């Protein structure tokens, strides 16, 4: 990645050089001007390739999507998680964040999940909890998140609740998860979207 960045810096330096002040009768400066103009197309190509390569590297660094098989009323559904595992927490991590002492407490996550305060989905035999639900500074679940999870009975329909959080809603004007992160989701907004929309994967 450093080599990509260095080539981008070099190409931009060439592209940004100004030669407007060169004296027309100075042979050396005129020759430099011609050389610089000839070099600019190459610098532009390097700059473009650097940006494309950086985008490719960033994309390849992302974790591949995780899918699970869900049994629904209409049969088996191959469901692709709308969130990467890097954006979720384990039971121990949740317990550590929510514990006043900061010590890992796996049962704390389980209790909050079973009480519909905290959404957790089971993947490969272990529960994962979307990170956005927790206010790490206050060591608590965002109140509006706990409210929404409770209204949807997240422990009974965790996959439907997960889908609701990450699906754009026309009433909210975006995804509920993004509104939580921005601090803009309210209980009233949750009530409105649940009343006029639908959720669930049963």
C-alpha positions in Angstrom: 0.0 0.0 0.0 2.9 2.4 0.7 4.2 1.9 -2.9 0.8 2.7 -4.2 0.6 5.9 -2.1 4.2 6.9 -3.1 3.4 6.6 -6.8 0.2 8.6 -6.3 2.1 11.4 -4.5 4.7 11.5 -7.2 2.2 11.6 -10.0 0.2 14.3 -8.3 3.4 16.4 -7.8 4.0 16.3 -11.5 0.4 17.2 -12.3 0.3 20.1 -9.9 3.6 21.8 -11.1 2.9 25.2 -12.6 5.1 26.5 -15.5 3.1 29.5 -16.3 5.9 31.8 -15.2 8.6 30.5 -17.4 10.4 32.9 -19.7 9.7 32.1 -23.3 13.3 33.0 -24.3 15.0 30.8 -21.8 16.1 27.7 -23.7 16.7 25.6 -20.6 13.3 26.4 -19.1 11.6 25.9 -22.4 13.1 22.5 -22.7 12.0 21.7 -19.1 8.5 22.9 -20.0 8.4 20.5 -23.0 9.6 17.6 -20.9 7.0 18.3 -18.2 4.2 18.5 -20.7 5.3 15.1 -22.2 5.4 13.6 -18.7 2.0 14.7 -17.6 0.0 12.1 -19.6 2.1 9.4 -17.9 1.6 10.9 -14.5 -2.2 11.1 -15.1 -2.2 7.4 -16.0 -0.2 6.5 -12.9 -2.5 8.6 -10.8 -5.6 6.8 -12.2 -4.0 3.4 -11.8 -3.0 4.2 -8.2 -6.6 5.2 -7.3 -8.0 2.1 -8.9 -5.5 -0.2 -7.2 -6.1 1.3 -3.8 -9.9 0.8 -4.3 -9.2 -2.8 -5.3 -7.0 -3.4 -2.2 -9.5 -1.8 0.1 -12.3 -4.0 -1.3 -10.2 -7.2 -1.0 -9.5 -6.4 2.7 -13.2 -6.6 3.5 -14.4 -9.8 5.1 -16.5 -11.9 2.7 -20.2 -11.9 3.4 -21.5 -14.6 5.7 -24.7 -16.5 4.9 -26.8 -18.8 7.0 -29.6 -21.2 6.2 -32.9 -20.2 7.8 -36.0 -22.3 8.0 -39.1 -20.3 7.1 -42.8 -21.0 6.5 -42.0 -21.2 2.7 -38.9 -23.4 3.0 -35.2 -23.0 3.5 -33.8 -19.5 2.9 -30.1 -18.8 2.2 -29.8 -15.5 4.1 -26.8 -13.3 3.6 -26.0 -11.2 6.7 -26.3 -7.4 6.0 -23.4 -6.8 8.4 -19.9 -8.2 8.5 -18.6 -10.2 11.5 -16.1 -7.4 12.1 -19.1 -5.2 13.0 -20.4 -7.6 15.6 -19.4 -8.5 19.1 -19.1 -11.9 20.9 -21.0 -12.6 24.1 -17.8 -12.0 26.1 -17.2 -8.6 24.4 -20.7 -7.5 25.1 -20.4 -8.5 28.7 -17.2 -6.6 29.0 -18.7 -3.4 27.5 -21.9 -3.5 29.5 -20.3 -4.6 32.8 -19.7 -1.6 35.2 -16.4 -3.2 36.2 -15.3 -3.8 32.6 -14.8 -7.5 33.2 -16.1 -10.1 30.7 -19.5 -11.5 31.6 -21.0 -13.9 29.0 -24.3 -14.3 31.0 -25.0 -10.6 30.8 -25.3 -10.7 27.0 -27.6 -13.7 27.3 -29.9 -12.1 29.8 -30.1 -8.9 27.7 -30.8 -11.0 24.6 -33.5 -13.1 26.2 -35.2 -9.9 27.6 -35.4 -8.5 24.0 -33.1 -5.6 24.9 -30.2 -6.7 22.8 -30.3 -8.4 19.4 -28.1 -11.4 19.0 -28.0 -13.9 16.1 -26.6 -17.4 16.3 -23.8 -18.1 13.7 -22.0 -21.4 13.7 -23.1 -22.2 17.3 -22.1 -18.8 18.7 -24.1 -15.6 19.3 -23.0 -12.4 17.6 -24.3 -9.0 18.5 -24.2 -6.0 16.1 -21.9 -3.4 17.6 -24.1 -0.4 16.9 -26.5 -1.4 19.7 -24.1 -0.5 22.5 -23.0 2.9 23.7 -19.4 2.0 24.8 -18.8 5.3 26.6 -21.9 4.9 28.8 -21.6 1.1 29.0 -25.2 0.6 28.1 -27.5 -0.4 25.2 -28.8 2.6 23.4 -32.3 3.1 24.9 -33.9 3.5 21.5 -32.3 0.3 20.3 -33.5 -1.6 23.4 -37.0 -0.1 22.8 -37.1 -1.2 19.1 -35.7 -4.7 19.9 -38.4 -5.1 22.5 -41.2 -3.9 20.2 -40.1 -6.5 17.6 -39.5 -9.2 20.2 -36.0 -9.7 18.9 -35.3 -12.9 20.8 -38.3 -14.6 19.0 -37.4 -13.3 15.5 -33.7 -12.3 15.6 -33.2 -12.6 11.8 -36.3 -10.5 11.0 -35.1 -7.9 13.5 -31.6 -7.9 12.0 -33.1 -7.4 8.6 -35.2 -4.5 9.8 -32.2 -2.7 11.3 -30.3 -2.9 8.1 -33.0 -2.3 5.5 -33.8 1.2 4.2 -37.2 2.4 5.4 -39.1 5.0 3.4 -40.7 6.5 6.5 -37.4 6.9 8.3 -35.7 8.0 5.1 -32.8 5.5 5.5 -31.7 2.5 7.4 -32.5 2.4 11.2 -29.0 1.4 12.0 -27.6 4.6 10.4 -30.1 6.7 12.3 -28.9 5.2 15.5 -25.3 5.9 14.7 -26.2 9.5 13.9 -28.2 9.8 17.1 -31.4 10.6 15.2 -33.6 7.6 15.8 -36.5 8.2 18.2 -39.1 5.9 19.8 -41.8 7.7 18.0 -40.1 7.0 14.7 -39.8 3.4 15.6 -43.5 3.2 16.4 -44.4 4.9 13.1 -42.3 2.6 10.9 -43.4 -0.6 12.7 -47.0 0.5 12.5 -47.0 1.2 8.8 -44.4 -1.4 7.7 -43.7 -5.0 8.4 -40.8 -7.0 9.5 -40.0 -10.7 10.2 -38.8 -13.6 8.3 -41.2 -16.3 9.4 
